[in-house]
Amino acid sequence: MGTRYVGARIARNEDPALLRGRGLFVDDVRLPGMVHAAVLRSPHARARIHGVDTRRARAVPGVLAVYTHADLGRLGAPLPKLIPHPSLIHHKTQCPLASDAVRYVGEPVALVVAESRYLAEDACDLIEVAYEPLPAVASVEEAVRPGSPLVHEDIGTNVCARYTQQTGDVDDAFARAPHRFRERFVVDRGAACPMETRGVVAPWDARTGLLEVWDSTQAPIPIRNGLAAMFGLLQHNVRVVAPDVGGGFGAKIMMFYPEEVLVPWAAMRLGRPVKWIEDRRESMVAMNQEREQIHDAEIAADGDGRILGVRTVFLYDSGAYIPYGLIVPIVASTTLPGPYRVPSYRCEFAAVFTNKTTVSPYRGAGRPHGVFVMERLLDRVARELGLDRAEVRRRNLIQPDQFPYDVGLIYQDNAPLRYDSGNYPLCLERALDLIDYAAWPARKQAARSEGRYVGCGVACYVEGTGIGPYEGCRITVEPSGKVVVATGVGTQGQGHMTSLAQIAADALGVTPRDVSVHTGDTALFNWGTGTFASRAATVAGNAVALAAQAVRERARRVAATLLEAPVEEIELAGGKASVRGVPARAVSLGELAVAANPLRFAMPADWDGPGLEAVRYFTPPQGAFSNGVHACIVEVDPETGMLSFHRYVVVHDCGRVINPTILEGQIHGGVAQGLGGAFWEKLAYDEQAQPLSTTFMDYLLPTAAEVPALEVAHVETPSPLNPLGIKGAGEAGVIPVAAAVAQAIEDALEPFGAHIAEAPLSPSRLRQLIAEGRRTP
Amino acid sequence: MALHDVRLRINGTEYTGRVEARKTLADFIREDCGLTGTHLGCEHGVCGACTILMNGEAVRSCLLFAVQADGAELMTVEGLADGDRLHPIQQAYWEHHALQCGFCTPGFLMTSLVFLRDHPHPTEREIREGLAGNLCRCTGYQNIVAAVAAAAEALASGAHPDFFPAPARPTASVEQIEATEDAVPAAHGAPADMQGDGATGAKKAGRRGARGATTPRGTARRTRKPKG
């Protein structure tokens, strides 16, 4: 089987429709009789609710219903506990509508359904909620102090989990180490901010008993299964469609956001299709957030800068609830050792409730935190021991002959953290070459002599990708010769319609334009989990490869009969099956599809089903581990605190590459988000947990003027864990950015002695650090 | 609430409606006219996803009321392509992988259109500044910048003023395209082998746009910055 298309830079199948304004996003779904919902949200971070008066709202002409917790009955119970963990003692999830208390600004209190969204919002203004505001806790450090306000009073604490992982004898290593350095790192909150907010449209047909839910989600199949359970419907009678989804980045996989339950429920009550589209202001408080962790961290090293041990204790801010369990802090803990040999390691965290928006994975999902801590510790080692930063990394890298490499921890998929393959030294050297690191000291000196502050940063990471449990795929060749691929993993822009088509095209001897990929519609494929954890290409991609291989074999068998040739001599190419060496003896794939599904005649004894169709599943034994190195050169203007990037280099290894153009796009976008998290994007809350950055005027997404041109190079170390040899790449771009930028800024500001131990920074914070540096001798 | 008549043209087609004064132009375009290519990303004038052309100028349709556009000539993303043939800017976006989820894309395309009309030979820095009023969360902008640069080149390679909208002029009749057979076709049903860098289609000369405005580029009125 050739690989004509896998590895090729193919323009995407999905683009023409999107470019012409013919995409179908949830807000584009318009149905006869459709009505519109708006959500009344708590303006308080913590309050008791003594009553909700909806009479005036209900009286507004055009308002169909106003629902509060009291209307929900059984559905008013806390939403499902998505991912349990033995250490998660207090697994708190929110109710679809708050009952007697609210715990963050933005928590849903009432749902209004009206003939238009304008009317629904009018009615929201008329709902009177008797709140008793209570002191709230915003800071995760405050939340663990005795006497702190309690987010959930019934549990008597804000700490919902403590979890420790350890490998090697850490305390012994620290006791014997010649050098030990301690740091404290703060990574603050950020928001995924997909350009399309969340949205749900639900029509219910009482006659057929069929509930349809159009949902801007990354996980339509689990949503379907959950809704069927909650509403007592057959899974078969619930169809969830994630059509074109305008970005997700993790934040659209919560299972369940309240509105994902409330909107279908309202549709069933009212007998009208209901649409709810989150507006941006809502999104900044009601879409899950991420990133807030405070680490005390310590590294032990020998005199050559070799790591002897690392230990960290950190606080993980879960926000008001913890539906997604401990995934983020576990990923942070297990990403921290990175590409380095860390003979002893202990990571201990407490997951803590605060009166802020709930946290669940956002692109990176803890990885940026782990990498920030590790890379900053290595920078400290280099500085203290007078070693070059790149050299310290070089001395500690896992070597190519050490794979598979067992880190000695348990990963987020509950499997041992074992790196499958990689060539970490090669990636580092290539990045250093690209950034011309050898010439850096001279260039830095030259810049200094001109009175300019320019710094270089180099950071490495390993990204766990492609975890199970499984994904599947059904491939069908239609009588037209067109190939239909249906899989459960939806796309939020990652290019599944193209990369999966490339895989199928190679196996079936067609072009990617002949392959129509369908994702995210439970009516078309209903087994699978979703698009998260950089897993879609790896897990679904290999399912596509397996299914395409099965269809290929069936096509060859049918062709062998039709062409009266041994099956071993049948080749598939150009949309046809032909006899090897006799191209004239050929039959098209479409004809084979017809022949494989006859209207009459007995089928042969070895018949294994009609048509050219196969369903296959792929279940990886464990995750596949990508890796990479970022290197950047940054100039700081000490007067304004502004940054300008001279270079930004990414060397990236995610195994075999399906489509380099798509891969580079993923990296570009990831780096841009990483830069936001490193410098511009800060979700600010005041002391009473009031959010202060709920618009794009306050929460600063980087624009084309800020994001530099990126130089991306690939190293391809195939994964031995799957037939295609691929690894995931979705989160890679974002992971080491804050670490690399912090290092570069610190390098640039060396004359001021500025020490960077936090992300994100900002111009004003940089100026403050410079001023502090000037004061400190 | 009192209703007001609105009559306007979008992509050469006339639309009328009766709306509340508070109805945004974006909602009118999407709901009343059924043109859902224009997207709403923030509804406070920052993200630029809802950028359209009003009388030849880029505006944020979320910051305007429909009644303010009464009598106006609008152009939305649906008006860019000519039948099955993508506009050179759309084509460049496709070839340069300048979109991922595609949600912000309509706004970027409309911004790019006006930007290139007014800056036919932009530098990279000018492109970046020119697009800085639009937010994209997927691409990191790099391929958008490359696409706009490529589109500038493609558009500059021949005299195609009619690829740009003229301000405040009624739309002329649709002209047939004298397509060359070997042009990379714009939409679905592309040629069998799509391998390669594909940077060919946008540079095909000799096409005329469907919107038919024939004002030479030099006389086009300069756009204001997008509102907001």
Interface residues (C-beta under 8 A of the other chain):
Chain A: R4 Y5 A8 R9 I10 A11 R12 E14 D15 P16 A17 L18 L19 R20 G21 R22 G23 F25 D27 D28 R30 Y118 A192 C193 P194 M195 E196 T197 D244 V245 G246 G247 F249 D279 R280 R281 Q492 G493 Q494 G495 T511 P512 R513 T661 I662 E664 G665 I667 H668 G669 G670 V671 A672 Q673 T695 F696 M697 L701 T703 A704 A705 E706 V707 A709 L710 G733
Chain B: E20 R22 K23 R30 E31 G34 L35 T36 G37 T38 H39 L40 G41 C42 E43 H44 V46 C47 A49 T76 V77 E78 L80 A81 L86 Q90 Y93 W94 E95 H97 L99 Q100 C101 G102 F103 C104 T105 P106 L109 E124 I127 R128 E129 L131 A132 G133 N134 L135 C136 R137 C138 T139 G140 Y141 Q142 N143 I144 V145 A186 A187 H188 G189 A190 P191 A192 D193 M194 Q195 G196 D197 G198
